[in-house]
Amino acid sequence: MKLYNTPNGIVIEQNSNFYLVKEDWGNFINDENVLVKATALIKVLQPADAALIENLLPVIGSKQELWACGVTYYRSMVGRQEESKAAGGADFYGKVYEAERPECFFKSTPHRVVGNHGLVRIRKDSTWDVPEPELTLVVTSSGKIIGYTVGNDMSSRSIEGENPLYLPQAKTYDGCAALGPCIFLTDKPLPPATQIQLQIKRKGNRVFEGSISISQMKRTPEELVAFIYRESSFPHGCLIMTGTGIVPGSDFTLQSGDEISISIDHIGCLVNTVK
């Protein structure tokens, strides 16, 4: 089952049928029993077609926070070490990959997040920028994972590589993240073989592509939730990006007009253009 956030309300998709619900998005998804609730609703609602999801909003509530985790894949560790070697910060990434405590950081408030087909941004004071395709957890205020979505953690590699202490500037700015197109509601973990795929096009030509399975994650989703919720409360729930395992090489940087497509099995494809 999938949930879409639209200007007209919440749309539930089940078996290629679409059902419109006039409820507040943030309250609706901050519910441990949202799958049961949505299943009950579609039994009494009239189905419609896919026209209901032509215009989509980011799948984050107006009072929620977006957090992120780093260095959860081996490829990410190597990429971070490469970019920070000159600044003497390479050792930090190797140590956090092996440490008990993961790297967790605040990513964005809702107004800096865009949805499917929205415009993401690269910083004007950055010279090396990449998208980071990430499985993103949808978590209630009680800490329960109720579903998953596709996340694009836009990142300035030049700023973070200059000094690890610049991480907040490399990660948090207007248009720094995209979420969508939907939330895949499920009461079961995603299969380890679930694939994440990234494709970047420039002027219609493919300039980068890569894929990885979530089985390559060193940390479990539950582990990441536990650390982020440790000593922090989220009364309206939280979305958590789980890190990237697809890192373009040092010879690649995003340009204005590039089209970024991130697909995750079972969830869908998130498409954004660089402003």
C-alpha angles and dihedrals in degrees: 000000000000134000124207127194110219136167088252097051141277117330120204117202121201126160092347092305121118127211126191119220122188100214136117110274098217094049093044096057095040090078127103089212097046093123091054090045094050092046090054093047097055090056091066101033128087113245122236135182135268092276085090091071101045092107115042135187126206112281094239127103120240091247099041130101129224115221130180141202127214140203093024093134127055092235090056091053091052092047093050091048091052095051095045100040095099091051092051094245100114095102092061093065095049091050096049091048089059098035126103091235114066126216107265125172142167109261111178153337115238096259091063092053124090130198136225111322090010125135117260120194142223118212118257090222094054129088101187120047135167140173116241113210109212140175103238125207123219106213131184125225088263092057098255119142105228099171151336138250139180117266134194110200102194110208140186106221093183093058097043091043092053090061130346088224088069091067095113091054092046092051111030122061138105111307092010097138143030128201131187160344087202146326115261104217116211140144092213133072116258114261113266089238091063108133129221114201130190127194127176123193128193118194088343095308124112108242100169140014135167143155141198137174122240088237085081091067111113092205129053120235090243091054092053092048091050093055095045092047092047106112092348128095126208107192092181098038130255142244117223127198109212102208135266133271095183113080121169115224126263090264092066130079131162121254132200109275096029115140116223120199120186119183128186122185115254092012111060142235127310114203125191138165125220111241 
